[in-house]
Amino acid sequence: MWLIEGAKLLPATRQGPFLAGFQRVDCANRRFTGCLQRPNEGSETMYSATTQSISVTVKPIYLEEQSSPTESHYVWAYQVRIENSGPVTVQLLNRHWRITDSMGRVQEVHGAGVVGEQPTLQPGESFEYTSGTPLTTPSGIMVGTYEMESTDGKRFDVEIPAFSLDSPHQPVQLN
């Protein structure tokens, strides 16, 4: 399990089907602008980061029915919401993921767009998609960037917050 230290609970700032039932948690870790956590400290945690008025929120979900722990096959879906709260229109051109399993093995993924699309977001618009990843270990972590381009031709990277891939099959260690 990956831990975030120094968290402070704040009231929820948004409601909707994607964020319903979650409370905002601002994280002390410099890699996060903030993260969201279900109040009952259940298995669902959301992570969020903002770069140049583009917010990326990720909710990982362990898929028990597609996993086979006896064969070291663990599968997660992750739901992503990208919001443009800035004054200019932007387009998502490319993605870069860094996926690390609990043994420290790293897989890098580069590609055009997300789920076959290169969405354009006008000010105030958002785009949501769901994807997934398998691992051979019961936990891991993902982090990445989206390359965006504004209507004036400027390109910039938007942070995808680091998020934990946890399964109920990860051995618990007490310190």
C-alpha positions in Angstrom: 0.0 0.0 0.0 1.2 3.5 -0.8 0.8 6.1 2.0 0.3 9.8 1.7 1.5 11.6 4.9 0.3 14.9 6.3 -3.2 14.8 4.8 -5.8 17.3 5.9 -9.5 16.7 5.3 -11.5 19.5 3.8 -15.2 19.7 2.8 -16.1 18.5 -0.7 -15.8 21.3 -3.3 -17.7 19.6 -6.1 -20.4 17.1 -6.5 -21.4 15.0 -9.5 -21.4 11.3 -10.6 -17.6 11.3 -10.9 -16.9 12.8 -7.5 -20.0 11.9 -5.5 -19.4 10.7 -2.0 -15.8 11.8 -1.8 -14.1 14.5 0.4 -11.1 16.6 -0.7 -7.8 15.8 0.9 -4.8 18.1 0.3 -1.6 16.2 0.4 1.7 17.4 1.8 3.6 15.5 -0.9 4.8 18.0 -3.5 3.8 15.7 -6.4 0.1 16.3 -5.6 -2.0 19.4 -5.8 -4.5 17.4 -3.9 -6.3 14.1 -3.7 -9.8 12.9 -2.9 -10.6 10.1 -0.5 -13.9 8.4 0.4 -14.8 9.4 4.0 -15.1 5.8 5.2 -11.4 5.1 4.2 -12.6 2.3 1.9 -10.7 1.0 -1.1 -11.6 3.9 -3.4 -9.2 6.9 -3.5 -9.1 9.7 -6.0 -6.0 11.7 -6.9 -5.9 15.2 -8.5 -3.3 17.6 -9.9 -3.6 20.9 -11.7 -1.1 22.3 -14.2 -1.8 25.7 -15.9 -5.5 25.5 -15.1 -5.9 22.0 -16.4 -7.0 19.6 -13.7 -6.6 15.8 -13.9 -8.4 13.6 -11.5 -7.9 9.8 -11.4 -9.8 7.1 -9.6 -8.2 3.6 -9.7 -10.4 0.6 -9.3 -9.1 -3.0 -8.6 -10.9 -5.5 -10.9 -11.1 -8.7 -8.8 -13.2 -10.5 -11.5 -10.5 -9.9 -14.2 -7.6 -10.7 -11.8 -6.0 -14.1 -11.0 -3.8 -13.8 -8.0 -2.7 -17.5 -8.1 -1.3 -16.7 -11.6 0.2 -13.3 -10.5 -2.2 -11.4 -12.7 -3.8 -8.3 -11.2 -5.9 -5.8 -13.1 -7.0 -2.3 -12.4 -9.2 0.2 -14.3 -8.7 3.9 -13.8 -11.2 6.6 -14.5 -9.7 9.9 -15.6 -11.4 13.3 -15.7 -9.5 16.2 -17.4 -11.0 19.7 -16.8 -10.0 23.0 -18.5 -10.6 25.8 -16.0 -8.4 28.2 -17.9 -9.2 31.0 -20.4 -7.9 29.3 -23.6 -8.9 26.2 -25.6 -6.4 23.2 -25.4 -6.0 19.9 -27.1 -4.6 16.7 -25.6 -2.0 15.5 -28.1 0.0 12.8 -26.4 0.3 10.7 -23.2 3.2 9.4 -21.2 2.7 6.9 -18.3 5.3 5.5 -15.9 3.9 2.3 -14.3 5.9 0.8 -11.4 5.0 -2.5 -9.8 5.7 -3.4 -6.1 9.0 -5.0 -7.1 10.2 -1.7 -8.6 9.9 -2.8 -12.2 9.0 0.1 -14.5 7.0 0.2 -17.7 6.9 3.4 -19.8 4.0 4.0 -22.1 4.0 6.7 -24.8 1.3 7.4 -27.3 -1.0 9.7 -29.2 -4.1 10.9 -27.3 -6.1 8.8 -24.9 -8.4 5.8 -25.8 -8.1 6.7 -29.5 -9.0 10.3 -29.1 -7.2 13.7 -28.9 -9.9 15.7 -27.2 -10.1 19.5 -27.5 -11.3 21.2 -24.3 -12.7 24.7 -24.5 -12.7 26.8 -21.3 -15.0 25.2 -18.7 -15.2 21.8 -20.6 -14.1 18.4 -19.3 -13.3 15.0 -20.8 -13.6 11.7 -19.1 -12.4 8.2 -20.0 -11.7 4.8 -18.5 -8.7 2.7 -19.2 -6.8 -0.1 -17.5 -3.5 -1.8 -16.7 -2.4 -5.3 -15.6 0.5 -6.0 -13.2 2.2 -9.2 -12.1 2.3 -7.9 -8.5 -0.6 -7.1 -6.1 0.2 -3.4 -6.0 2.0 -0.6 -7.9 1.9 3.0 -8.7 1.2 5.1 -11.9 2.2 8.6 -12.8 2.5 10.5 -16.0 1.9 13.6 -18.2 -0.4 14.7 -21.0 1.1 16.9 -23.7 -1.3 19.7 -24.4 -1.4 22.4 -27.1 -3.2 25.7 -26.7 -4.9 27.5 -29.6 -2.0 29.8 -29.9 0.3 26.9 -30.7 2.1 26.6 -27.3 2.7 23.1 -26.1 3.0 22.2 -22.4 2.9 19.1 -20.2 0.1 18.6 -17.7 0.8 16.4 -14.7 -1.1 13.2 -14.1 -0.9 12.7 -10.4 0.9 9.7 -9.0 -1.8 7.2 -7.9 -1.7 3.9 -6.1 -2.8 0.6 -7.5 -3.8 -1.4 -4.5 -5.4 -4.9 -4.3 -6.7 -6.8 -1.3 -3.9 -9.4 -2.0 -1.0 -7.1 -1.0 0.5 -8.5 2.2 0.2 -6.1 5.1 3.3 -5.2 7.0 3.3 -3.6 10.4 6.2 -1.4 11.4 
